[in-house]
Amino acid sequence: MKAWILAVVTAITLAGCSTPQSHEQPRQQQPFICRTVESGLGQPLADNQQGIGHPVRDDAGKVAGYSSQCAIKPRIQHFYYTGSGFKPFDIGNGYQSPPADLKTVVVNGTAVPFVVRVEAGTINRFVYTIAMLERAPWNHKLVYWMRGGVGIGHQQGTAMWFSDALNGSEKQLMPKLLAQGYAIANSSGNESGVHYNMRLAEETAAQTKAYFIEKYGKPLYTIGIGGSGGAVQQYMFAQNRPGLFDAGIPVQSYPDMVTQSIPVSDCPLLGQYFRDEVARDPNSPWATWSRQSLVQGMNASDTVKNSFTGKPGTTECINGWRFAMPTVLNPHFRDSKFDKAIAFYGYAPGAFASVKWTHWNDLEEFYGTDAEGFAPIPLDNVGVQYGLAALVAGKLDADEFLRLNACAGSWKEQRDFVPYKPDSDPFDSANMHRSATCRDPAGTPAQRREGNQGAIRAAFDSGHVFTGKQLGIPMIDLRPYREAELDMHNARQAFSVRARLLAANPGEAKRQVIWFARPDTDLSGQVMQAVSVLDKYLSSGSAPAEYADRCVDGAGTVLASGPQAWAGILDGGKPGACTQAFPIHASPRMVAGESIRGDTFKCRLKPLAKAYTDGTYGPAVSFSDAQKAWLSRIFPQGVCDYNNGL
């Protein structure tokens, strides 16, 4: 897993990246908070007296030992369904004296009490749960459920317990899946809000499924279901661990998490530029929020409430991604849940003092660290011409284009970061390279950042980038369309996946179909339709007619389906019916010339002299000598050539 397999020239893209197949067990992380008490499962088992791991306390609250493995003994508990949720069920007396709100479920024509048997235990330091109907036969089909979020490790997570621990979508879907006889398996290690180490998540899912098979028997097939980070896991496992799942339903997907950091790292840089411009001149065109999408690519609104100011006017960069970059990039930005857990469990002062709270340090086994303990990061914006498409389209004049690129700046190095102040700064601007004279054509442009090539190689080599070379299983990529809400799960992501598949292995693109639904559509009903379609597919060995691209309205009525439903997004042709009904937005890098694949950390550079003559700036843009001189100061190394791959 550690071997570098991606040759780096001057650009790092998907080309030349092999698919990692190593099943090496990721190293165990310390310090690591056990959270079985919060899950209602009691103290973890003490496994050492050397102070390694989590403090385990006796009934008097005194430390009785330490748990490096966060293990508990497996246990069984029963829950009954009320029609709106689950409650604990007394297996000894509940059938003789059933609760008044106990529902029944019809299985094979017979009504049985809707009672669920749930097993909980620990595997690979995480808490697993396995659920199935108590008094009905298992249909020998398994759903592996995964959760989303963005986490930086150092904790176990909490169990998906069938009570108040279920989230909204789970409360809707679990009863429907269980009623059809499916077994449901889950692990807190498959919640990306706990960590974003996809190889650790993969190994945890593999061990959990192996345990399930040993205890309950081999399922006819396993379908992965999960949203956001739970969707990312499905694409990652399909690529890195063939055979783990037989099909998937990624909901609100991304191709992977790591390449999302590329355009999202641009968001605060551009947002701070717009903020500075409006502070300088309240009548600046950038005071119109919707205009910012010309450069950011993502959706923006003049009426949606801003999550920072509370006033109308905002962008997806703010409402969708405001906390994403500090969470991933700022080594001092620790989620408040850690402070609460550290205090709750009585950790020694300074136990977590050496932790650097970034995605890159969380995965330092892949990225490595420098002499100061910081992991290198791949973020790079050397040569990136922000707003290029708007310039070419005549929606941005040359001076504004130059000023924007001179002032956009970049992120500082990890050692130079300071704590983020989210209450006063929406963009973490103290950790950006800025320049007081960037607006002056003769001034100093703000510094751009060159990404670490070793970190770029590691992202690919460790299997944290979805390359598109391998999918291997049918996937129904399901997305509630939330562009109007400026939701971070933007609509282009499913097509980024398909574009990567088409670029790397066109035959694999047929395994993915894309379903869109209006935000007011019954999402759980759409998921169950997807389960039904995949059941037909896996049972028969061939794709049914319903396994096709499609979109539906708020009532769930199909608006269009088939090969032309999404025409115009990737082929440049006439927009299909779904394309027209569900407009797709871009990203800062797409506006700068990158493709919808979004997989280029560091672009190949070309001289400005070539850019002036090869059509980069279109037929209508002409720079004066003074503007060319300014452009040369902004891009002394050249500008991105996204059309010239490795």
C-alpha positions as CSV (number, residue, x, y, z in Angstrom):
1,M,0.0,0.0,0.0
2,K,2.9,2.3,0.6
3,A,4.5,1.9,-2.8
4,W,4.2,4.9,-5.1
5,I,2.5,3.8,-8.3
6,L,1.7,7.1,-9.9
7,A,4.3,8.8,-12.1
8,V,4.3,12.5,-11.6
9,V,5.5,14.8,-14.4
10,T,4.3,18.3,-14.0
11,A,0.6,17.5,-13.7
12,I,-1.2,15.0,-11.5
13,T,-4.4,13.6,-12.9
14,L,-6.2,10.3,-13.1
15,A,-4.0,9.1,-16.0
16,G,-1.6,6.4,-15.0
17,C,-3.1,5.6,-11.6
18,S,-3.6,1.9,-10.9
19,T,-6.3,0.7,-8.6
20,P,-5.1,-0.3,-5.2
21,Q,-6.0,-3.8,-4.0
22,S,-4.0,-4.1,-0.8
23,H,-6.0,-5.4,2.2
24,E,-3.4,-4.3,4.6
25,Q,-4.8,-3.4,8.1
26,P,-4.4,0.3,8.8
27,R,-2.5,1.0,12.0
28,Q,-4.4,1.8,15.1
29,Q,-4.6,5.4,16.2
30,Q,-3.9,6.7,19.7
31,P,-5.2,8.6,21.5
32,F,-8.6,7.2,20.7
33,I,-11.9,7.9,22.6
34,C,-14.1,4.9,23.3
35,R,-17.8,5.9,23.2
36,T,-19.6,2.7,24.2
37,V,-21.0,4.5,27.3
38,E,-22.6,7.2,25.1
39,S,-24.0,4.3,23.0
40,G,-25.7,2.9,26.1
41,L,-23.5,-0.2,26.0
42,G,-21.5,0.4,29.1
43,Q,-17.8,0.7,29.8
44,P,-15.3,-0.8,27.4
45,L,-13.2,-3.8,28.6
46,A,-9.9,-2.9,30.2
47,D,-7.1,-4.6,28.4
48,N,-4.0,-3.0,30.0
49,Q,-2.8,-1.1,33.0
50,Q,-0.1,0.8,31.2
51,G,-2.2,3.8,30.5
52,I,-2.6,2.9,26.8
53,G,-5.9,4.1,25.4
54,H,-9.2,5.0,27.0
55,P,-9.6,5.2,30.9
56,V,-12.0,2.6,32.1
57,R,-13.7,3.4,35.4
58,D,-15.3,1.3,38.1
59,D,-18.7,1.9,39.7
60,A,-17.1,4.5,42.1
61,G,-15.7,6.4,39.1
62,K,-12.1,5.4,39.8
63,V,-9.8,4.4,36.9
64,A,-9.6,0.6,36.9
65,G,-7.6,0.2,33.8
66,Y,-7.3,1.3,30.2
67,S,-8.8,0.1,26.9
68,S,-6.8,0.3,23.8
69,Q,-9.3,-1.7,21.8
70,C,-12.6,-0.1,23.0
71,A,-14.1,-3.7,23.1
72,I,-17.3,-4.8,24.7
73,K,-18.9,-8.2,24.9
74,P,-21.5,-8.8,22.2
75,R,-25.1,-8.4,23.4
76,I,-28.6,-8.8,22.1
77,Q,-31.4,-6.3,22.6
78,H,-34.9,-6.2,21.1
79,F,-36.9,-3.2,19.9
80,Y,-40.5,-2.9,18.7
81,Y,-41.8,-0.6,16.0
82,T,-44.5,1.9,16.9
83,G,-45.2,3.3,13.4
84,S,-43.0,6.3,14.0
85,G,-39.9,4.9,15.7
86,F,-38.5,2.0,17.8
87,K,-38.7,1.4,21.6
88,P,-37.0,-1.2,23.8
89,F,-39.0,-4.5,23.9
90,D,-39.2,-6.9,26.8
91,I,-38.5,-10.2,25.2
92,G,-39.6,-12.1,28.3
93,N,-43.1,-10.6,28.7
94,G,-43.6,-8.4,25.6
95,Y,-45.4,-11.1,23.5
96,Q,-47.7,-12.1,26.4
97,S,-48.5,-8.4,27.3
98,P,-47.7,-6.5,24.1
99,P,-47.3,-2.7,24.3
100,A,-50.3,-0.8,23.0
101,D,-48.3,0.9,20.3
102,L,-46.7,-2.3,18.9
103,K,-47.2,-2.6,15.2
104,T,-47.4,-5.8,13.2
105,V,-45.8,-6.6,9.9
106,V,-47.1,-9.0,7.2
107,V,-44.5,-11.6,6.2
108,N,-45.4,-14.3,3.7
109,G,-49.1,-13.5,4.2
110,T,-48.9,-13.7,8.0
111,A,-49.0,-10.8,10.4
112,V,-46.3,-11.0,13.1
113,P,-45.3,-8.5,15.8
114,F,-42.9,-5.9,14.4
115,V,-40.1,-6.8,16.8
116,V,-36.5,-6.4,15.8
117,R,-33.5,-8.3,17.2
118,V,-30.4,-6.2,17.4
119,E,-26.9,-7.5,18.1
120,A,-24.3,-5.0,19.2
121,G,-20.6,-5.5,19.7
122,T,-17.2,-4.2,18.7
123,I,-15.0,-5.1,15.7
124,N,-11.8,-3.3,14.7
125,R,-12.4,-1.0,17.7
126,F,-15.7,0.3,16.3
127,V,-19.3,-0.6,17.3
128,Y,-21.3,-2.8,15.0
129,T,-25.0,-3.5,15.0
130,I,-26.9,-6.2,13.2
131,A,-30.6,-6.1,12.9
132,M,-33.4,-8.3,11.6
133,L,-37.0,-9.2,12.3
134,E,-37.3,-11.5,15.4
135,R,-40.3,-13.6,14.4
136,A,-40.0,-13.8,10.7
137,P,-37.5,-15.5,8.4
138,W,-34.5,-13.6,7.0
139,N,-34.7,-13.3,3.3
140,H,-30.9,-14.1,3.1
141,K,-30.2,-10.6,1.7
142,L,-28.0,-8.1,3.5
143,V,-28.1,-4.3,3.5
144,Y,-24.8,-2.7,4.7
145,W,-25.7,0.8,6.0
146,M,-23.2,3.6,6.0
147,R,-23.4,7.1,7.5
148,G,-21.9,10.5,6.3
149,G,-20.3,13.5,7.9
150,V,-16.7,14.7,8.0
151,G,-14.6,13.4,10.8
152,I,-10.9,13.5,11.7
153,G,-10.6,10.2,13.6
154,H,-9.4,9.7,17.2
155,Q,-12.8,8.4,18.3
156,Q,-14.9,5.3,18.1
157,G,-18.2,6.9,17.2
158,T,-21.5,5.7,18.6
159,A,-23.7,2.8,17.8
160,M,-26.6,2.9,15.3
161,W,-28.9,1.8,18.1
162,F,-32.6,1.3,17.2
163,S,-34.0,4.0,19.4
164,D,-33.2,7.7,19.5
165,A,-29.9,7.0,17.9
166,L,-31.5,6.6,14.4
167,N,-31.4,9.8,12.3
168,G,-34.4,11.0,10.2
169,S,-33.8,9.0,7.1
170,E,-32.9,5.9,9.1
171,K,-36.2,6.1,11.0
172,Q,-38.0,6.1,7.6
173,L,-35.9,3.4,5.9
174,M,-35.1,0.9,8.5
175,P,-38.7,-0.3,9.1
176,K,-39.3,-0.6,5.3
177,L,-36.1,-2.7,4.8
178,L,-36.7,-4.9,7.8
179,A,-40.4,-5.4,6.8
180,Q,-39.1,-6.9,3.6
181,G,-36.9,-9.4,5.4
182,Y,-33.5,-7.7,4.9
183,A,-30.8,-8.0,7.5
184,I,-29.1,-4.7,8.2
185,A,-25.5,-4.4,9.3
186,N,-23.6,-1.2,10.3
187,S,-20.5,-0.1,12.0
188,S,-19.5,3.2,13.6
189,G,-16.3,2.7,11.6
190,N,-18.4,3.2,8.5
191,E,-19.5,6.7,9.5
192,S,-17.4,9.3,7.7
193,G,-18.3,11.7,10.5
194,V,-16.1,9.5,12.7
195,H,-13.2,9.4,10.4
196,Y,-12.4,9.7,6.6
197,N,-9.8,6.9,6.3
198,M,-11.4,5.0,3.5
199,R,-9.0,2.0,3.9
200,L,-9.9,1.8,7.6
201,A,-13.6,2.0,6.7
202,E,-13.1,-0.7,4.1
203,E,-11.4,-3.1,6.4
204,T,-14.0,-2.5,9.1
205,A,-16.8,-3.3,6.7
206,A,-15.0,-6.4,5.5
207,Q,-14.5,-7.7,9.0
208,T,-18.1,-6.8,10.0
209,K,-19.5,-8.7,7.0
210,A,-17.2,-11.6,7.7
211,Y,-18.5,-11.8,11.2
212,F,-22.1,-11.6,9.9
213,I,-21.5,-14.5,7.6
214,E,-19.9,-16.6,10.3
215,K,-22.8,-15.9,12.7
216,Y,-25.8,-15.8,10.4
217,G,-24.8,-17.3,7.1
218,K,-23.7,-16.1,3.7
219,P,-26.2,-13.7,2.1
220,L,-27.3,-14.1,-1.5
221,Y,-26.1,-10.6,-2.0
222,T,-25.1,-7.4,-0.1
223,I,-26.3,-4.0,-1.1
224,G,-24.6,-0.9,0.3
225,I,-26.7,2.1,1.1
226,G,-25.7,5.4,2.6
227,G,-25.7,9.1,2.0
228,S,-22.9,11.7,1.5
229,G,-19.8,10.1,3.1
230,G,-21.8,6.9,3.2
231,A,-22.1,7.2,-0.6
232,V,-18.4,7.9,-1.0
233,Q,-17.6,4.7,0.9
234,Q,-19.6,2.7,-1.7
235,Y,-17.5,4.1,-4.6
236,M,-14.3,3.6,-2.7
237,F,-15.1,0.0,-1.7
238,A,-16.2,-0.9,-5.2
239,Q,-12.8,0.4,-6.5
240,N,-10.5,-0.9,-3.7
241,R,-12.3,-4.0,-2.4
242,P,-14.1,-5.9,-5.2
243,G,-16.6,-8.4,-3.9
244,L,-17.3,-6.6,-0.6
245,F,-20.7,-5.3,-1.9
246,D,-22.7,-6.7,-4.9
247,A,-24.5,-3.4,-5.6
248,G,-24.9,0.1,-4.1
249,I,-27.3,3.0,-3.7
250,P,-25.1,6.0,-3.1
251,V,-27.3,8.9,-2.0
252,Q,-26.1,12.5,-2.4
253,S,-22.8,11.1,-3.6
254,Y,-19.3,12.5,-4.2
255,P,-16.7,10.5,-6.2
256,D,-14.5,10.8,-3.1
257,M,-13.7,13.2,-0.3
258,V,-10.1,14.1,-1.1
259,T,-10.7,15.7,-4.6
260,Q,-13.6,17.7,-3.1
261,S,-10.9,19.6,-1.2
262,I,-9.6,21.0,-4.5
263,P,-12.6,23.3,-5.4
264,V,-13.6,23.7,-1.8
265,S,-10.2,25.1,-0.9
266,D,-10.9,27.8,-3.5
267,C,-14.2,28.8,-2.0
268,P,-12.8,30.8,1.0
269,L,-10.1,32.4,-1.0
270,L,-12.6,33.7,-3.5
271,G,-15.2,34.5,-0.8
272,Q,-12.6,36.6,1.0
273,Y,-11.7,38.4,-2.2
274,F,-15.4,39.3,-2.7
275,R,-15.7,40.3,0.9
276,D,-12.7,42.6,0.6
277,E,-14.0,44.2,-2.6
278,V,-17.4,44.9,-1.0
279,A,-15.8,46.3,2.1
280,R,-13.8,48.6,-0.1
281,D,-16.8,49.6,-2.2
282,P,-20.3,48.8,-1.0
283,N,-21.5,49.3,-4.6
284,S,-19.1,46.7,-5.9
285,P,-20.8,44.4,-8.4
286,W,-19.8,41.5,-6.1
287,A,-22.3,42.9,-3.5
288,T,-24.9,41.1,-5.7
289,W,-24.4,37.6,-4.3
290,S,-25.7,35.8,-7.3
291,R,-23.0,37.3,-9.4
292,Q,-20.3,35.5,-7.4
293,S,-21.3,32.3,-9.1
294,L,-19.6,33.6,-12.3
295,V,-16.3,32.9,-10.6
296,Q,-17.2,30.3,-7.9
297,G,-19.2,28.2,-10.3
298,M,-21.4,26.9,-7.5
299,N,-24.9,28.2,-7.0
300,A,-25.5,31.5,-5.2
301,S,-28.6,33.4,-4.2
302,D,-29.7,36.9,-3.4
303,T,-32.5,35.7,-1.2
304,V,-31.4,32.6,0.7
305,K,-30.4,33.5,4.3
306,N,-26.6,33.6,4.9
307,S,-25.5,31.1,7.5
308,F,-22.9,33.5,8.8
309,T,-24.6,36.9,8.7
310,G,-28.2,35.7,9.0
311,K,-29.2,38.2,6.2
312,P,-30.4,37.4,2.7
313,G,-27.7,36.7,0.2
314,T,-25.2,33.9,0.2
315,T,-23.4,31.2,-1.8
316,E,-23.0,27.4,-1.6
317,C,-19.4,28.2,-0.6
318,I,-20.7,29.7,2.6
319,N,-23.9,27.9,3.4
320,G,-22.7,24.5,2.1
321,W,-19.0,24.5,2.8
322,R,-18.2,27.2,5.4
323,F,-16.8,24.8,8.0
324,A,-15.5,22.2,5.6
325,M,-12.0,23.7,5.0
326,P,-11.2,24.4,8.6
327,T,-12.3,20.9,9.5
328,V,-10.1,19.4,6.9
329,L,-7.2,21.8,6.8
330,N,-6.7,23.7,10.1
331,P,-4.6,21.7,12.5
332,H,-6.0,23.6,15.5
333,F,-9.7,23.3,14.6
334,R,-11.0,20.5,16.9
335,D,-14.7,19.6,16.8
336,S,-16.4,20.6,20.0
337,K,-17.6,17.0,20.6
338,F,-14.0,16.1,21.4
339,D,-13.8,18.6,24.2
340,K,-17.0,17.3,25.7
341,A,-15.9,13.7,25.4
342,I,-12.4,14.4,26.8
343,A,-14.0,16.1,29.8
344,F,-16.8,13.5,30.2
345,Y,-14.3,10.6,30.3
346,G,-11.7,12.3,32.4
347,Y,-8.8,12.2,30.1
348,A,-5.5,13.6,31.5
349,P,-4.8,17.2,30.6
350,G,-2.8,17.4,27.4
351,A,-3.7,13.8,26.3
352,F,-4.7,15.2,22.8
353,A,-2.3,18.1,22.8
354,S,-0.1,16.6,20.1
355,V,-3.0,15.8,17.7
356,K,-3.1,17.9,14.5
357,W,-6.7,18.0,13.6
358,T,-6.6,17.7,9.8
359,H,-7.6,15.0,7.3
360,W,-4.0,14.8,6.2
361,N,-2.6,14.1,9.6
362,D,-5.4,11.8,10.4
363,L,-4.1,9.7,7.5
364,E,-0.4,10.2,8.1
365,E,0.2,6.5,7.6
366,F,-0.3,7.3,3.9
367,Y,0.8,10.9,3.6
368,G,3.7,10.8,6.1
369,T,4.8,13.7,8.2
370,D,7.6,16.3,8.3
371,A,10.1,16.9,11.1
372,E,7.5,19.0,12.9
373,G,4.9,16.3,12.7
374,F,2.8,17.9,10.0
375,A,1.5,15.8,7.1
376,P,2.0,17.3,3.6
377,I,-1.0,18.4,1.7
378,P,-1.8,18.3,-2.0
379,L,-3.7,21.5,-2.4
380,D,-2.3,23.6,-5.3
381,N,-3.5,26.6,-7.2
382,V,-0.4,27.6,-9.1
383,G,-1.4,28.7,-12.6
384,V,-5.2,28.5,-11.8
385,Q,-7.0,31.4,-13.7
386,Y,-10.0,32.0,-11.5
387,G,-13.0,33.3,-13.5
388,L,-11.5,32.4,-16.9
389,A,-14.8,31.2,-18.4
390,A,-16.6,34.4,-17.3
391,L,-13.8,36.4,-18.9
392,V,-14.1,34.5,-22.2
393,A,-17.9,34.8,-22.1
394,G,-17.6,38.6,-21.7
395,K,-19.1,38.6,-18.2
396,L,-15.9,39.7,-16.5
397,D,-13.7,42.4,-17.8
398,A,-9.9,42.0,-18.1
399,D,-9.0,44.4,-15.2
400,E,-11.4,42.6,-12.9
401,F,-10.1,39.2,-14.0
402,L,-6.5,40.4,-13.3
403,R,-7.4,41.9,-10.0
404,L,-9.2,38.8,-8.9
405,N,-6.3,36.5,-9.7
406,A,-3.7,38.9,-8.2
407,C,-5.6,39.0,-4.9
408,A,-7.0,35.5,-4.6
409,G,-3.9,34.2,-2.8
410,S,-3.7,30.7,-1.3
411,W,-3.5,28.8,2.0
412,K,-0.5,29.0,4.2
413,E,1.6,26.1,5.3
414,Q,0.4,24.0,8.2
415,R,3.0,25.2,10.7
416,D,1.9,28.8,10.1
417,F,-1.8,28.2,10.8
418,V,-3.5,29.8,13.8
419,P,-6.8,28.8,15.5
420,Y,-10.0,29.5,13.4
421,K,-12.5,32.1,14.8
422,P,-15.7,31.0,13.2
423,D,-17.8,33.6,15.0
424,S,-15.9,36.5,13.4
425,D,-14.5,35.1,10.3
426,P,-16.5,33.0,7.8
427,F,-13.4,32.1,5.7
428,D,-10.5,31.4,8.1
429,S,-8.7,34.3,6.4
430,A,-5.9,34.6,8.9
431,N,-4.5,31.4,7.4
432,M,-4.4,32.7,3.8
433,H,-1.6,34.4,1.9
434,R,-2.8,37.9,1.1
435,S,-1.2,41.0,-0.3
436,A,-2.0,44.6,0.6
437,T,-0.9,45.8,-2.8
438,C,-2.4,43.1,-5.0
439,R,-5.0,45.5,-6.5
440,D,-2.2,47.7,-7.9
441,P,-1.0,46.5,-11.3
442,A,2.5,47.4,-10.2
443,G,2.0,45.8,-6.7
444,T,2.7,42.4,-5.4
445,P,0.3,39.6,-6.2
446,A,-0.8,37.4,-3.3
447,Q,1.2,34.2,-3.2
448,R,-0.1,31.0,-4.8
449,R,0.5,27.6,-3.2
450,E,2.3,24.6,-4.7
451,G,0.9,21.3,-3.6
452,N,3.2,18.5,-2.3
453,Q,3.6,16.0,-5.0
454,G,4.3,13.2,-2.6
455,A,0.9,13.9,-1.0
456,I,-0.8,13.9,-4.4
457,R,0.8,10.5,-5.2
458,A,-0.3,9.2,-1.7
459,A,-3.9,10.3,-2.3
460,F,-4.0,8.1,-5.4
461,D,-1.8,5.3,-4.2
462,S,-3.7,4.8,-0.9
463,G,-7.0,4.5,-2.8
464,H,-8.6,7.7,-1.5
465,V,-9.2,9.1,-5.0
466,F,-12.0,7.5,-7.1
467,T,-10.2,7.0,-10.5
468,G,-13.1,5.5,-12.5
469,K,-11.0,2.6,-13.6
470,Q,-13.1,0.1,-11.7
471,L,-16.7,0.0,-10.4
472,G,-17.6,-3.6,-11.0
473,I,-21.1,-3.6,-9.5
474,P,-24.4,-1.9,-10.4
475,M,-24.9,1.5,-8.7
476,I,-28.0,3.6,-8.6
477,D,-26.7,7.1,-7.8
478,L,-29.7,8.8,-6.2
479,R,-29.9,12.5,-5.5
480,P,-32.5,14.8,-4.0
481,Y,-32.0,18.0,-5.9
482,R,-31.1,20.7,-3.4
483,E,-29.4,23.4,-5.5
484,A,-31.9,26.0,-4.4
485,E,-30.9,25.4,-0.8
486,L,-27.2,25.9,-1.7
487,D,-26.7,22.4,-0.1
488,M,-23.1,21.1,-0.2
489,H,-24.3,17.9,-1.9
490,N,-24.4,19.7,-5.3
491,A,-25.9,18.1,-8.4
492,R,-22.7,17.8,-10.5
493,Q,-21.2,15.2,-8.3
494,A,-22.9,12.2,-9.9
495,F,-21.7,13.3,-13.3
496,S,-18.2,13.8,-11.9
497,V,-18.3,10.1,-11.1
498,R,-19.6,9.2,-14.6
499,A,-17.0,11.4,-16.3
500,R,-14.2,9.6,-14.5
501,L,-15.7,6.3,-15.5
502,L,-16.0,7.4,-19.1
503,A,-12.4,8.7,-19.2
504,A,-10.8,5.7,-17.5
505,N,-12.9,2.7,-18.5
506,P,-16.0,3.6,-20.6
507,G,-17.5,0.1,-20.2
508,E,-17.7,0.6,-16.4
509,A,-19.9,3.7,-16.9
510,K,-22.8,1.5,-17.9
511,R,-22.8,0.1,-14.3
512,Q,-23.8,3.5,-12.9
513,V,-27.3,5.0,-13.4
514,I,-28.3,8.5,-12.1
515,W,-31.6,9.2,-10.5
516,F,-32.7,12.7,-9.5
517,A,-35.7,13.6,-7.4
518,R,-37.2,16.9,-6.3
519,P,-36.4,17.8,-2.7
520,D,-40.0,17.3,-1.7
521,T,-40.1,13.8,-3.1
522,D,-40.5,10.8,-0.7
523,L,-36.8,10.0,-0.6
524,S,-37.2,6.8,1.3
525,G,-39.7,5.6,-1.3
526,Q,-37.1,6.3,-4.0
527,V,-34.5,4.3,-2.1
528,M,-36.9,1.4,-1.8
529,Q,-37.6,1.6,-5.5
530,A,-33.8,1.4,-6.1
531,V,-33.6,-1.6,-3.7
532,S,-36.3,-3.3,-5.8
533,V,-34.6,-2.6,-9.1
534,L,-31.2,-3.9,-7.7
535,D,-32.9,-7.0,-6.3
536,K,-34.2,-7.8,-9.8
537,Y,-30.8,-7.1,-11.3
538,L,-28.9,-9.3,-8.8
539,S,-31.5,-12.1,-8.8
540,S,-31.7,-12.4,-12.6
541,G,-28.1,-11.4,-13.4
542,S,-29.2,-8.8,-15.9
543,A,-30.3,-5.2,-15.8
544,P,-34.1,-4.7,-15.8
545,A,-35.7,-1.9,-17.9
546,E,-36.0,0.3,-14.8
547,Y,-32.2,0.3,-14.4
548,A,-31.7,3.5,-16.4
549,D,-31.0,7.2,-15.9
550,R,-34.1,9.1,-14.8
551,C,-35.6,12.0,-12.9
552,V,-38.9,12.3,-11.0
553,D,-41.1,15.1,-9.9
554,G,-42.3,15.8,-6.3
555,A,-44.9,13.1,-6.6
556,G,-42.4,10.6,-7.7
557,T,-43.7,10.5,-11.3
558,V,-41.0,9.8,-13.8
559,L,-40.3,12.9,-16.0
560,A,-37.9,11.2,-18.3
561,S,-35.7,8.1,-18.4
562,G,-33.2,6.4,-20.6
563,P,-29.9,7.2,-22.3
564,Q,-30.9,10.8,-23.4
565,A,-32.3,11.9,-20.0
566,W,-29.1,13.6,-19.0
567,A,-27.9,14.6,-22.5
568,G,-26.0,17.8,-22.8
569,I,-24.1,17.6,-19.5
570,L,-21.1,15.4,-20.6
571,D,-21.6,15.3,-24.3
572,G,-22.1,18.9,-25.2
573,G,-25.3,18.1,-27.1
574,K,-28.9,19.3,-26.8
575,P,-30.0,19.1,-23.2
576,G,-32.2,16.2,-22.3
577,A,-35.4,16.4,-20.3
578,C,-33.8,15.8,-17.0
579,T,-30.9,18.1,-17.8
580,Q,-33.5,20.9,-18.4
581,A,-35.5,20.1,-15.3
582,F,-32.5,19.9,-13.0
583,P,-29.8,22.4,-13.9
584,I,-26.2,21.5,-13.0
585,H,-23.8,24.1,-11.6
586,A,-20.0,24.2,-11.8
587,S,-17.1,24.7,-9.5
588,P,-14.3,27.3,-9.2
589,R,-11.9,25.0,-11.0
590,M,-14.4,24.3,-13.8
591,V,-14.8,28.0,-14.4
592,A,-11.0,28.1,-14.5
593,G,-10.9,25.5,-17.2
594,E,-10.9,22.1,-15.5
595,S,-13.3,19.3,-16.5
596,I,-16.3,18.2,-14.5
597,R,-14.2,15.2,-13.4
598,G,-12.5,17.4,-10.8
599,D,-9.6,15.1,-10.4
600,T,-6.6,17.4,-11.1
601,F,-4.7,18.4,-8.0
602,K,-1.9,20.2,-9.9
603,C,-2.3,21.3,-13.5
604,R,0.3,21.1,-16.2
605,L,1.5,24.7,-16.9
606,K,1.9,26.4,-20.3
607,P,3.7,29.7,-21.0
608,L,1.5,32.8,-21.2
609,A,2.9,33.4,-24.7
610,K,1.2,30.2,-25.8
611,A,-2.0,31.0,-23.9
612,Y,-2.3,34.3,-25.9
613,T,-2.4,32.4,-29.2
614,D,-4.0,29.0,-28.5
615,G,-7.5,30.2,-27.8
616,T,-7.3,30.2,-24.0
617,Y,-8.9,33.7,-23.8
618,G,-11.3,33.2,-26.7
619,P,-11.6,35.5,-29.8
620,A,-12.9,38.6,-28.0
621,V,-10.4,39.1,-25.2
622,S,-7.4,41.2,-25.9
623,F,-4.9,42.3,-23.3
624,S,-2.9,45.5,-23.4
625,D,0.8,45.5,-22.9
626,A,0.3,46.7,-19.3
627,Q,-2.2,44.0,-18.6
628,K,0.1,41.4,-20.0
629,A,2.8,42.6,-17.7
630,W,0.4,42.3,-14.8
631,L,-0.6,38.8,-15.9
632,S,3.1,37.9,-16.0
633,R,3.6,39.0,-12.4
634,I,0.5,37.0,-11.3
635,F,1.6,33.8,-13.2
636,P,5.4,33.9,-13.5
637,Q,5.4,30.1,-14.0
638,G,2.6,30.0,-16.6
639,V,-1.0,29.2,-16.5
640,C,-3.0,25.9,-16.3
641,D,-3.3,23.8,-19.5
642,Y,-6.2,21.5,-18.6
643,N,-6.4,20.3,-22.2
644,N,-3.0,18.7,-22.2
645,G,-2.9,15.6,-20.0
646,L,0.1,13.4,-19.1
